[in-house]
């Protein structure tokens, strides 16, 4: 399939996915065929990049990346919350450690004076 035809086919397929899923309206698809690429496709920002050279494989990759993006959006608030909690716990643990170090330093000073 010629390059321009496959790009249009991918755009049409993406519009159908948006219509069926009723989301992902911000996404666009870009076909950049690459031989020997370690990934078939990826989502970066508002763009789904498809790297497969074969048309049918590229369409499957588009579907995969679209669905993966939608699922990732569902999980994102939980990931963000978890990361925030980890950050808070790390800060609390750091403060506790620093207080303990300061206490030991004071104890060492007192021991040296005796």
C-alpha atoms as a printed R data frame, in Angstrom:
    type eleno elety resid chain resno       x      y      z
1   ATOM     1    CA   UNK     A     1   0.000  0.000  0.000
2   ATOM     2    CA   UNK     A     2   1.470  3.396 -0.944
3   ATOM     3    CA   UNK     A     3   2.633  5.595  1.934
4   ATOM     4    CA   UNK     A     4  -0.072  8.265  1.632
5   ATOM     5    CA   UNK     A     5  -2.820  5.642  1.355
6   ATOM     6    CA   UNK     A     6  -1.688  3.873  4.534
7   ATOM     7    CA   UNK     A     7  -1.440  7.155  6.446
8   ATOM     8    CA   UNK     A     8  -5.044  7.934  5.434
9   ATOM     9    CA   UNK     A     9  -6.148  4.396  6.341
10  ATOM    10    CA   UNK     A    10  -4.577  4.771  9.792
11  ATOM    11    CA   UNK     A    11  -6.263  8.161 10.261
12  ATOM    12    CA   UNK     A    12  -9.607  6.656  9.262
13  ATOM    13    CA   UNK     A    13  -9.108  3.716 11.645
14  ATOM    14    CA   UNK     A    14  -8.199  6.089 14.478
15  ATOM    15    CA   UNK     A    15 -11.339  8.141 13.900
16  ATOM    16    CA   UNK     A    16 -13.388  4.938 14.064
17  ATOM    17    CA   UNK     A    17 -11.689  3.971 17.346
18  ATOM    18    CA   UNK     A    18 -12.464  7.404 18.799
19  ATOM    19    CA   UNK     A    19 -16.077  7.086 17.704
20  ATOM    20    CA   UNK     A    20 -16.515  3.604 19.182
21  ATOM    21    CA   UNK     A    21 -14.641  4.336 22.425
22  ATOM    22    CA   UNK     A    22 -16.020  7.876 22.767
23  ATOM    23    CA   UNK     A    23 -12.655  9.154 23.921
24  ATOM    24    CA   UNK     A    24  -9.165  9.868 22.668
25  ATOM    25    CA   UNK     A    25 -10.366 12.771 20.533
26  ATOM    26    CA   UNK     A    26  -7.094 14.604 21.135
27  ATOM    27    CA   UNK     A    27  -5.017 11.858 19.510
28  ATOM    28    CA   UNK     A    28  -3.506 11.938 16.024
29  ATOM    29    CA   UNK     A    29  -1.673  9.163 14.197
30  ATOM    30    CA   UNK     A    30   1.633  9.421 12.366
31  ATOM    31    CA   UNK     A    31   3.002  6.563 10.282
32  ATOM    32    CA   UNK     A    32   6.793  6.456 10.184
33  ATOM    33    CA   UNK     A    33   7.789  3.082  8.731
34  ATOM    34    CA   UNK     A    34  11.091  1.890 10.161
35  ATOM    35    CA   UNK     A    35  12.762 -1.421  9.555
36  ATOM    36    CA   UNK     A    36  14.238 -3.190 12.567
37  ATOM    37    CA   UNK     A    37  12.664 -0.845 15.110
38  ATOM    38    CA   UNK     A    38  12.561 -2.205 18.659
39  ATOM    39    CA   UNK     A    39   8.951 -1.049 19.098
40  ATOM    40    CA   UNK     A    40   6.030 -1.236 16.693
41  ATOM    41    CA   UNK     A    41   4.480  1.977 17.927
42  ATOM    42    CA   UNK     A    42   4.203  4.388 20.818
43  ATOM    43    CA   UNK     A    43   2.179  7.299 22.122
44  ATOM    44    CA   UNK     A    44   4.014 10.535 22.746
45  ATOM    45    CA   UNK     A    45   1.867 13.404 23.891
46  ATOM    46    CA   UNK     A    46  -1.071 13.649 21.520
47  ATOM    47    CA   UNK     A    47   0.472 11.500 18.795
48  ATOM    48    CA   UNK     A    48   0.366  7.779 18.146
49  ATOM    49    CA   UNK     A    49   3.474  6.875 16.173
50  ATOM    50    CA   UNK     A    50   3.270  3.666 14.149
51  ATOM    51    CA   UNK     A    51   6.570  2.251 12.882
52  ATOM    52    CA   UNK     A    52   5.448 -0.982 11.175
53  ATOM    53    CA   UNK     A    53   6.068 -1.134  7.456
54  ATOM    54    CA   UNK     A    54   3.278 -3.627  6.679
55  ATOM    55    CA   UNK     A    55  -0.185 -2.076  6.404
56  ATOM    56    CA   UNK     A    56  -2.160 -4.723  8.296
57  ATOM    57    CA   UNK     A    57   0.411 -4.921 11.060
58  ATOM    58    CA   UNK     A    58   0.415 -1.113 11.277
59  ATOM    59    CA   UNK     A    59  -3.373 -1.108 11.744
60  ATOM    60    CA   UNK     A    60  -3.071 -3.652 14.573
61  ATOM    61    CA   UNK     A    61  -0.348 -1.559 16.164
62  ATOM    62    CA   UNK     A    62  -2.572  1.515 15.981
63  ATOM    63    CA   UNK     A    63  -5.358 -0.353 17.795
64  ATOM    64    CA   UNK     A    64  -2.934 -1.668 20.395
65  ATOM    65    CA   UNK     A    65  -1.438  1.769 21.092
66  ATOM    66    CA   UNK     A    66  -4.852  3.439 21.260
67  ATOM    67    CA   UNK     A    67  -6.194  0.885 23.752
68  ATOM    68    CA   UNK     A    68  -2.980  0.965 25.787
69  ATOM    69    CA   UNK     A    69  -3.225  4.759 25.978
70  ATOM    70    CA   UNK     A    70  -6.849  4.622 27.140
71  ATOM    71    CA   UNK     A    71  -6.049  2.065 29.852
72  ATOM    72    CA   UNK     A    72  -2.991  4.043 30.961
73  ATOM    73    CA   UNK     A    73  -5.177  7.135 31.370
74  ATOM    74    CA   UNK     A    74  -7.473  5.183 33.692
75  ATOM    75    CA   UNK     A    75  -4.525  4.057 35.819
76  ATOM    76    CA   UNK     A    76  -2.748  7.449 35.816
77  ATOM    77    CA   UNK     A    77  -4.501  8.941 38.881
78  ATOM    78    CA   UNK     A    78  -3.595  5.870 40.938
79  ATOM    79    CA   UNK     A    79   0.006  6.012 39.767
80  ATOM    80    CA   UNK     A    80   0.186  9.729 40.550
81  ATOM    81    CA   UNK     A    81  -1.334  9.232 43.997
82  ATOM    82    CA   UNK     A    82   1.024  6.351 44.773
83  ATOM    83    CA   UNK     A    83   4.055  8.358 43.653
84  ATOM    84    CA   UNK     A    84   2.941 11.303 45.778
85  ATOM    85    CA   UNK     A    85   2.496  9.085 48.835
86  ATOM    86    CA   UNK     A    86   5.917  7.523 48.300
87  ATOM    87    CA   UNK     A    87   7.426 11.007 48.077
88  ATOM    88    CA   UNK     A    88   5.738 12.064 51.330
89  ATOM    89    CA   UNK     A    89   6.844  8.912 53.144
90  ATOM    90    CA   UNK     A    90  10.396  9.400 51.890
91  ATOM    91    CA   UNK     A    91  10.374 12.963 53.244
92  ATOM    92    CA   UNK     A    92   9.096 11.787 56.647
93  ATOM    93    CA   UNK     A    93  11.712  9.018 56.801
94  ATOM    94    CA   UNK     A    94  14.461 11.489 55.844
95  ATOM    95    CA   UNK     A    95  13.447 13.939 58.607
96  ATOM    96    CA   UNK     A    96  13.352 11.127 61.180
97  ATOM    97    CA   UNK     A    97  16.783  9.922 60.118
98  ATOM    98    CA   UNK     A    98  18.225 13.434 60.326
99  ATOM    99    CA   UNK     A    99  16.787 13.916 63.836
100 ATOM   100    CA   UNK     A   100  18.308 10.591 64.901
101 ATOM   101    CA   UNK     A   101  21.703 11.565 63.468
102 ATOM   102    CA   UNK     A   102  21.553 14.866 65.349
103 ATOM   103    CA   UNK     A   103  20.743 13.046 68.622
104 ATOM   104    CA   UNK     A   104  23.692 10.686 68.141
105 ATOM   105    CA   UNK     A   105  25.973 13.619 67.380
106 ATOM   106    CA   UNK     A   106  24.877 15.300 70.623
107 ATOM   107    CA   UNK     A   107  25.434 12.049 72.535
108 ATOM   108    CA   UNK     A   108  28.951 11.785 71.091
109 ATOM   109    CA   UNK     A   109  29.674 15.399 72.175
110 ATOM   110    CA   UNK     A   110  28.447 14.623 75.708
111 ATOM   111    CA   UNK     A   111  30.547 11.449 75.825
112 ATOM   112    CA   UNK     A   112  33.661 13.327 74.753
113 ATOM   113    CA   UNK     A   113  33.183 15.905 77.528
114 ATOM   114    CA   UNK     A   114  33.206 13.254 80.262
